[in-house]
């Protein structure tokens, strides 16, 4: 049986922390920012960590399992 390949799209968007959680950027900060408040933009700058079921599936896709 062949090896599982890493999902390249997931690899570019997510990082896996040392404890196995998923870390990602928030969406909505790339364009159309002029009408968004500074508070909103600062909130979008924060990273999000996931340790739920979906996060574990994405971690498996990144690691190629």
N, C-alpha and C positions, 0 to 999 in steps of 0.2 A: 504494500500500500504506500502511496506517495505521501510526502510530508504536506501538512497544511501550510498554505501561504499566508503571509501577513496581509491584512486588508489595508491597502495603501491609503485609502481615503480616511479610514479611522486613525491610522498612524499619524497623519498630518494634523488631525483635529484634536486628538486627545493625548494625554500623558498619563502614565501609571505611576502612582506614588510608591514609596518604599513599603507601605503597608498594604498595597494592592488595591487602593481606591482609585477612582477615575477622576482626573482633573481636566477641566475644559474652560474655554473662554465663554463669556455670554454673547449671545447674538444681538444684532441690532446696532452695532457701533461703526459699521463700515461707511455708510453714506446716509444722506438725508438727516444730518445731525444739527443743522442750523436751528431748527425749531425745538430741539430737545434742551431741557434745562441742564445746568451744570450738575445739579444733584443727580439727575437721571444718568448723565454721562459717567459720573463717578461710580454709580452703582453698576453700570455696565462694565466698568474696568475691572471689577473684582472677578476672581476665578471661582468656579463652582466645583465642589467635589461630590462624587456619587459613590455610594457603597450599596446600592440597591440591586435588584435582579438585572435590570437593563444594563447597569454599569458593569456587572460581572460578565455579561454577554459581549460587551464591547471590549473589555480587557482581554477576553479569550480571542477575539478577532485580531486584536493588535499583536498579541503574543504568538498567534498562529497555532492555537490549540483547537 
